[in-house]
């Protein structure tokens, strides 16, 4: 599901990135 990114990431993307960083 690719949507136009307005400014920064979406809340879901932020949660995913934070989760990955937390695992690392």
N, C-alpha and C positions, 0 to 999 in steps of 0.2 A: 504493500500500500504506500505509494509514493505521492506525497502531497507537496504543494508549494510551501516552502519554509519562509515565513515572514521575517521574524527577527529571533535569532537563536534557535534552540531546539524546542520540541514540544515536551509536555510534562512526561509523557511516556518515554520519550528518548532520553530525557534526563534521568529518569528512574533506572533505565537500562544501563546507562553509562555508570551511574553511581553503583549499581549492583556489580558490574564487572570490576570496577576499581576496588570495591570492598572485597571481592573474591581474590583479587591479586594481592 
